[in-house]
Amino acid sequence: SLPFLIRLFPSVLTKFVYLNFLAFPFFVDFRRPELLVNNTISLYLTTEPGVTVGIWHTVPGSRAAEAQGKDRRWFEEALADAHPVIIYLHGNGGTR
């Protein structure tokens, strides 16, 4: 009966293959990365009208002492300095 159900409802197969409805680890607020990862904040970038992309900005360990207790503005200014930026694209899980 499982193949028959998959044939009738193909979206069910994609849900179980990618498991993008699960947020792992469980019961974690991904909008507050500072609770999970040191020297990290959550930012939102508007890439074009009507499209907003959520990002985490993590400063390297060499700037960890400098980042302690800083606000969002400091992290935004750190993105504009001469240090290189690494972009990690996590996939289609729907969480950062």
N, C-alpha and C positions, 0 to 999 in steps of 0.2 A: 504494500500500500504506500510505502514511502516514495518510490519512484513516481507513482501516480499523482501524489500530492505535490511533488516537485514540478511535475509537468503542468499541473493546474496553476500552481503559484510559484513561478520562477524567482520572484523576489525573496521568497523564503530561503532559497539556496544561497543567494548572495549574502543574506544576513548571517547565515551560519558559517559561510566560508570566511568572511572578513570580520565577523563579530564586532562591527562598528557600533553596536548598541551598548556595548559594555565599556565602562570607564574603569581601567585598572591602573593602579590599585583602587580597591573599592573604598567608598566613603571618604574620598579626598576631594577637596575643593581646588580644582586646577586653576581657578581665577586668582588664587593666592599662592603663587609659587615660592614666595619667601618662606613659607612653612615647610616646603619640601627640599628646596635647593638653595644653598648659600649664595648670597650676592645676586639675587635674581628678582626681577619685578615683571609684572604683566603690563604690556602696552597694547594699544590698538592703532593701526595705521589705516588711513583711508587711501586706497590705491587708485580708485576712480569713483565718480559719483555713484553712490548707492552700494559700494563694496567696501567693507571694513574687514581687515585681517587682524586677528589677535596674534601677538608674538610674546615671547619671553625674552628679556634681555638679561644675559648673564655676563658679568664682568669676569675676566680671568683671575686666577688665584693670586697673581702678582699684584693686583689692585684690590684685593679683598679687604685689607686694613683700611684703605682709603674709602671703600664703599660702605663700611659699617655705619648705620644710622642715617644714611643719606636719603633724600626724598626723590620723588619721580623726576624732578627737574635735573638733578645731578646725573641720573642715569641717561636721560635724553641728551644732555651735553656730552656725556662720555661716548655716545654713538657718533658724534660729529668730530671727535678728535682724530689724530693721525694713526691710531691703532687700527689694524685690519679687523674686518668683521667676517665671521664665519656664519653662513646661513645653513641651517639644518632643516630639511623638509621631511617631516615625520611620516607622511603617508596619509591614508584616508580614514584613520581611526576616529576623527572628529574631536579629539582632545589633544592638548599640547603636552 
